């Protein structure tokens, strides 16, 4: 489906600009700036660019804390459009519903997420767009092609000289929060969840010597198991698992019952226990013939020693999908929960 809900830029003018861009397939920053400035002077003559050539189309001030320039991570709602109005990405559920009912999934993650705005990680344009904002504020702006870079320069000329694109984007953001250290933020979120669901006495644990505290929790009642009944180091056992975000939404399971309950069921998928091959080293544990499993998941399995044992393992994103997230179901910097059960021998 063509993802166009509304066009911010007048259609006729956008077509002219797009035509210019197509004629110059490898435009320099100077050429891209010339086209953008010409368009803006014609369609929005009262809007002036900032020192980096960005145009703010609308600005609703927030009432919360000021944007901290030293905070590398911004918690944002964000919709990105092409210059013609086509939606390229959005954090908003209502927009996703309107775009394509067939691809919309209720279990996908919607809502604000953390964006890394630091040099080498996030676009310069996003960093500049946030300047002067307060939490709760909203802005819509044209991000020029030369600011869609993770590099930082001290002058406009340097940005233009480094630019090889003519693609300008429209960013709509709502600034909902910020943090300086995402690791600390995740540990705090994880600890609050563990305290709320398992009590303040539950402590984080380790499965390797250099692991940071507060990053990995393993919760399991083993009082009914005997030491002599522990699995062998190289045992093979069947596993039932369910993965969840901290909001409680399941995103993956091999249990048909859970899949049906959580809205994850896919009729083409076979729901059955997965075969886990254990090892003396947690990193060598495999499931379904592959050891390419996220670290926190393997570490949880490593700490399970008995057939019939159930456990819940919770961990920060560095042990999961880190800064990239996973598809539409797991956003960047998302702590995860896995419910695990080793099946008894039949």
Secondary structure, DSSP 8 states (H G I E B T S, - for coil): ---BS--SS-HHHHHHHHHHHHH-TT--HHHHHHHHHHHHHHH-TT----TTS-EEEEEE--SS-B--TT--EEEEEEEEEETTSBEEEES-HHHHHHH-TTT--TTS--S-EEEE-STTTS-HHHHHHHTT-BTT-EEEEEE-GGGSSS---SSHHHHHHH------EEEEEEEEEEES-HHHHHHHHHHHHHHHHH-TT-----SSTT--TTSEEEE---TT--GGG---TT-EEEEEEEEEETTS-EEEES-HHHHHHHT---TTS----EEEE--SSGGG-EETTB----HHHHHHHHT--STT-EEEEEE-GGGTTTTT-BTTTB-TT--EEEEEEE----
